[in-house]
Amino acid sequence: MASVCFYFQVHQPFRLRRYSVFDSGANYFDDYHNAEVCRKVARKCYLPTNRLMLDLLRRFDRFAVSYSMTGVALEQFEQWAPEVVDSFRALVDTGRVELLAETYYHSLAFLYSRDEFREQVMAHTARMEEVFGVRPRVFRNTELIYNNDLAHFIAGMGFDGLVAEGADHVLGYRSPAFVYRPAGADRVSLLLKNYRLSDDIAFRFSDRNWPEWPLKAETFADWVDQVNGNGYVVNLFMDYETFGEHQWAETGIFDFMDHLPPLVMKDGKNDFKTLSQAIATYPPEGELDVPHMVSWADVERDLSAWLGNAMQSNALHELYRLEGAVKAAGAPELLHDWRRLQTSDHFYYMCTKWFADGDVHKYFNPYESPYDSYINFMNVLDNLRMRLKG
């Protein structure tokens, strides 16, 4: 039997407003634009996709799905689209939808401050429990950034498992269709993204130049079935905005998702599981040693999308250099602003790389150039630094 593990990332950053050296207020974030994007994506993706998922859960008792929702996305839903929160709550209440843990602010904190990282993870799990009544047991780091050190840290926080990118240079001859044990971390299990099948849906689905276009649910179900005898899990990890936003409704993406579950489960050969269910069902196949950082991004699967140039490195260094002073100030709003500046999207917008899947970097990017993004970010950071001085 092969188990399909759908995991969807639900995230929206607090985008910055245009902030010049002549600005002096602490209103850093473009509430008008953020509200506009939030409501647009709610209308095109979150609400219709949640309705579809709820229908699938009601129709098929062996269907299950997992989500990771950032704290900053939840804050925006509560403020500008509360019906989205209600629709996710209805999914969780079925008992077959799992919520994952992550950093509250979708940050790169693990790379810069383990104390800040721990605080954000704890804040996120507490918020998920407060709003949805469940405490996450599986962890996903921002941008699927992962190495052995992260696995050890997460094991120490008491989680049962975590997820990572199934990068070729990490797996070597092995397959992402198995559960693994991180090197030296015996208490947690590791699930790896099947990036080929995930990207068939997330990126290639509407590409008319793709030999498999148009992708039929029957074809994809056959690909899933080929894992039988060669593994146990088909980990399909992608942005939730795949449905209705990255892939518009006109592409047939909703019909594809509607038809897929019964075809996957045909003849009782395969099923769907949450990530916790997969970990509980399938023992680790072996140990996976990942000494260097990997991520989901671009063809390199490294950190260069956020740390690939001097602007990004400088912005991150200056941001985290303020940690001690910000926390010592004892000002909740100042701390919240500083943490919202940690969201990885701000540094993604500064990326200057030329890469095969570069269109992803342009998604709702409010800037004309990476340099424009960097200057705007540093203007905001300078003002926050002035606030610290009183």
C-alpha positions in Angstrom: 0.0 0.0 0.0 1.1 3.5 -0.8 -0.1 6.4 1.4 -0.5 9.9 -0.1 0.5 12.6 2.4 -0.7 15.9 1.3 0.8 18.8 3.2 -0.1 22.4 2.3 1.7 25.6 3.4 -0.6 28.4 4.2 1.3 31.7 4.5 0.9 35.4 3.7 3.6 37.9 4.9 2.9 41.4 6.3 4.3 43.3 3.3 6.1 46.6 4.0 4.8 49.9 2.8 7.0 52.2 0.9 9.2 53.7 3.6 11.7 56.4 2.9 14.4 58.1 5.0 12.0 61.0 5.5 9.4 58.8 7.2 9.4 58.7 11.0 6.3 56.8 12.0 6.2 53.2 13.2 3.5 52.2 10.6 5.8 49.9 8.6 3.3 47.6 7.0 1.0 48.3 4.1 -2.3 47.3 5.6 -4.3 48.3 2.5 -2.3 46.1 0.2 -2.1 43.3 2.7 -5.8 43.3 3.2 -6.4 43.4 -0.5 -4.1 40.4 -1.1 -5.5 38.5 1.8 -9.1 38.9 0.6 -8.2 38.1 -3.0 -6.4 34.9 -2.1 -9.2 34.0 0.3 -11.7 34.4 -2.5 -9.7 32.5 -5.2 -8.0 29.9 -3.1 -8.6 29.4 0.6 -12.4 29.4 0.7 -13.1 27.3 -2.4 -10.3 24.9 -1.7 -11.4 24.4 1.9 -14.9 23.8 0.7 -13.6 21.1 -1.7 -11.4 19.5 1.0 -14.3 19.4 3.5 -16.4 17.7 0.8 -13.7 15.2 0.1 -13.3 14.4 3.8 -17.1 13.9 4.1 -17.2 11.7 1.0 -14.2 9.5 1.7 -13.4 8.2 5.2 -9.8 7.3 4.1 -9.0 10.8 2.9 -6.8 13.0 5.1 -4.6 16.1 4.7 -2.1 18.2 6.7 -1.5 21.9 6.8 1.0 24.3 8.2 -0.4 27.8 8.8 1.9 30.6 9.8 1.0 32.9 12.7 1.3 36.0 10.5 -1.2 34.4 8.0 -3.6 33.6 10.9 -3.4 37.2 12.1 -4.4 38.5 8.7 -7.2 36.0 8.4 -8.6 37.1 11.8 -8.4 40.7 10.8 -9.5 40.8 7.2 -11.0 37.4 6.3 -12.4 35.7 9.5 -14.4 33.3 7.4 -11.2 31.6 6.4 -10.4 30.8 10.0 -13.9 29.3 10.4 -13.4 27.2 7.3 -10.1 25.8 8.5 -11.6 25.1 11.9 -14.3 23.1 10.2 -11.6 21.0 8.5 -9.7 20.4 11.7 -12.9 19.4 13.5 -13.3 16.4 11.1 -10.4 14.7 13.0 -8.6 13.9 9.8 -6.8 17.1 9.2 -3.5 17.7 11.0 -1.9 21.0 11.7 1.9 21.2 11.7 4.2 23.4 13.9 6.6 26.0 12.5 8.0 29.4 13.3 5.2 31.8 14.1 6.6 34.5 11.9 7.8 32.2 9.0 11.3 33.3 9.9 14.9 32.2 9.4 15.5 32.3 13.1 17.1 28.9 13.3 20.1 30.2 11.3 20.6 33.2 13.6 19.2 32.7 17.1 18.2 29.4 18.7 16.5 31.2 21.6 14.3 33.2 19.2 13.6 30.1 17.1 12.4 28.2 20.2 10.2 31.1 21.3 8.6 31.4 17.9 7.9 27.7 17.7 6.4 27.6 21.2 4.3 30.7 20.3 3.0 29.0 17.2 2.0 25.7 18.8 0.3 27.6 21.6 -1.7 29.7 19.0 -2.7 26.6 17.0 -4.0 25.0 20.2 -5.8 28.2 21.2 -7.6 28.7 17.8 -8.1 25.2 16.6 -7.9 23.0 19.7 -5.0 20.8 18.6 -1.4 20.9 19.5 1.0 20.1 16.6 3.2 17.0 16.8 5.1 17.4 13.5 7.4 20.3 12.6 8.2 22.0 9.4 10.8 24.7 9.2 10.5 27.8 7.1 11.1 27.1 3.5 11.7 23.4 4.4 15.2 24.5 5.6 16.7 21.4 7.3 19.9 19.7 8.5 20.9 17.3 11.3 21.2 20.1 13.8 17.6 21.1 13.3 16.4 17.5 13.8 18.3 17.3 17.1 16.8 20.6 18.3 13.3 19.6 17.3 13.7 16.2 19.0 14.7 18.1 22.1 11.5 20.1 21.9 9.5 16.9 22.0 8.1 16.7 18.5 7.4 13.3 16.9 8.7 14.1 13.4 9.6 16.8 10.9 9.6 17.3 7.1 12.2 18.3 4.6 12.9 18.5 0.9 13.7 15.2 -0.8 16.7 16.8 -2.6 18.6 14.4 -4.9 22.0 15.3 -3.5 20.6 14.4 0.0 18.9 11.1 -0.9 21.5 9.8 -3.4 20.3 6.3 -4.4 17.5 6.4 -1.9 13.8 7.3 -2.4 11.6 9.9 -0.7 8.9 7.1 -0.6 10.2 5.9 2.8 10.2 7.3 6.3 13.7 8.0 7.6 15.4 8.6 10.9 17.6 11.8 11.1 21.3 11.1 11.8 21.8 10.9 15.6 18.2 11.8 16.4 16.5 8.5 17.4 13.3 10.1 18.8 11.9 11.7 15.6 11.0 10.6 12.1 11.7 12.4 8.9 9.4 12.7 5.9 10.8 13.9 2.6 9.0 15.7 -0.1 8.5 14.0 -3.4 9.4 17.1 -5.4 8.8 15.6 -8.8 5.2 14.7 -8.2 4.6 17.7 -6.0 5.9 20.1 -8.7 3.8 18.3 -11.4 0.8 19.8 -9.5 2.3 23.0 -8.1 4.3 24.2 -11.1 3.7 22.2 -14.3 0.0 21.6 -14.1 -1.0 24.4 -16.5 2.2 24.4 -18.6 1.0 23.6 -22.2 4.6 22.8 -23.2 4.8 20.0 -20.6 4.6 16.6 -22.4 2.1 15.4 -19.7 -0.3 18.4 -20.2 -3.2 18.3 -19.6 -2.6 16.2 -16.5 -5.4 13.9 -15.7 -6.3 12.6 -12.2 -6.2 9.1 -13.7 -2.6 9.6 -14.8 -1.5 11.0 -11.5 -3.2 8.2 -9.6 -1.2 5.7 -11.8 2.0 7.4 -10.9 1.1 7.1 -7.2 0.3 3.5 -7.6 3.8 2.9 -9.0 5.2 3.5 -5.5 3.6 0.2 -4.4 6.4 -2.2 -3.9 9.0 0.6 -4.0 8.0 2.5 -0.9 5.2 3.5 1.4 4.6 7.2 1.2 4.0 9.8 -1.5 4.7 13.1 0.2 3.1 15.9 -1.8 4.2 19.2 -0.2 3.2 22.5 -1.8 1.8 26.0 -1.2 -1.9 26.0 -0.7 -2.1 28.9 -3.1 -1.5 26.2 -5.8 -5.2 25.9 -5.9 -6.9 28.9 -7.5 -4.0 31.3 -7.3 -0.8 29.8 -8.8 -3.0 27.5 -10.9 -6.2 29.3 -11.7 -9.6 27.6 -11.6 -9.7 27.7 -15.4 -6.8 25.3 -15.5 -9.0 22.5 -14.1 -7.0 22.3 -10.9 -10.1 22.0 -8.7 -11.6 19.2 -10.9 -8.3 17.4 -10.7 -8.3 17.5 -6.9 -11.9 16.5 -6.8 -11.3 13.4 -8.9 -8.0 12.3 -7.5 -8.9 10.7 -4.1 -11.3 8.0 -5.4 -8.8 7.1 -8.2 -5.9 6.8 -5.7 -8.0 4.6 -3.4 -9.5 2.5 -6.1 -9.6 -1.2 -5.3 -8.3 -0.4 -1.8 -4.7 -0.4 -2.9 -3.7 3.0 -1.6 -4.9 5.6 0.9 -4.3 9.1 2.3 -2.7 9.8 5.7 -1.7 12.8 7.8 2.0 13.1 8.5 1.5 11.9 12.0 -0.4 8.9 10.8 2.4 8.1 8.3 5.0 8.3 11.0 2.9 6.0 13.3 2.3 3.5 10.5 5.6 3.1 8.8 8.9 2.5 10.6 12.0 4.4 9.5 13.8 2.7 6.6 17.2 3.9 7.7 19.2 6.9 8.9 19.6 10.0 6.7 22.6 12.2 7.3 22.2 15.8 6.2 25.1 17.8 7.6 24.5 20.9 5.3 21.4 23.0 5.1 18.9 22.2 2.3 15.6 23.9 1.4 12.8 23.6 -1.2 13.9 26.6 -3.3 15.2 26.7 -6.8 17.3 24.1 -8.6 20.1 24.3 -6.0 17.8 23.4 -3.0 20.1 25.6 -0.8 19.8 28.9 1.1 20.9 31.2 -1.7 17.3 32.4 -2.3 17.6 34.2 1.0 21.3 34.5 1.6 22.7 34.6 -1.9 23.9 38.2 -2.0 25.5 40.9 0.2 22.2 42.8 0.6 20.4 39.8 2.0 23.3 38.9 4.4 23.6 42.5 5.6 19.8 42.9 6.2 19.6 39.6 8.2 22.7 40.3 10.2 21.5 43.8 11.1 18.0 42.6 12.0 19.2 39.8 14.4 21.8 42.1 15.9 19.0 44.0 17.5 17.5 40.9 19.3 19.0 41.6 22.8 18.0 45.3 22.8 14.5 44.6 21.4 13.7 42.0 24.1 15.3 44.1 26.8 13.0 47.0 25.9 9.9 45.2 27.2 7.7 46.8 24.5 5.3 44.3 23.0 4.5 46.3 19.9 8.2 46.9 19.2 8.9 43.2 19.6 6.0 42.3 17.3 7.3 44.7 14.6 10.8 43.3 14.9 9.5 39.7 14.5 7.3 40.6 11.5 10.5 41.9 9.9 12.0 38.4 10.2 9.5 36.9 7.7 11.6 35.2 5.0 9.6 36.9 2.2 11.4 40.2 2.9 14.7 38.6 2.0 13.3 36.6 -0.9 12.4 39.9 -2.5 16.1 40.9 -2.4 17.1 37.8 -4.4 19.2 38.6 -7.5 19.6 35.1 -8.8 18.7 33.9 -12.3 17.2 30.5 -12.0 14.9 28.1 -13.8 11.9 28.6 -11.5 12.4 32.3 -10.9 8.7 33.1 -11.4 8.1 31.9 -7.9 10.1 34.8 -6.6 7.8 37.3 -8.3 4.7 36.1 -6.5 3.0 39.2 -5.0 6.4 40.9 -5.0 5.7 44.6 -4.4 9.1 45.9 -5.5 10.5 46.8 -8.9 14.0 45.4 -8.1 15.9 43.5 -5.3 17.8 46.7 -4.6 14.5 48.6 -4.1 13.4 45.9 -1.6 16.7 46.2 0.3 16.6 50.0 0.6 13.0 49.9 1.8 13.7 47.2 4.4 16.8 49.0 5.8 14.9 52.3 6.0 12.3 50.5 8.2 15.1 48.8 10.3 16.8 52.2 10.8 13.5 53.6 12.2 13.1 50.6 14.5 16.6 51.1 15.7 15.8 54.7 16.5 12.7 53.6 18.5 15.1 51.5 20.7 17.1 54.6 21.5 13.9 56.3 22.8 
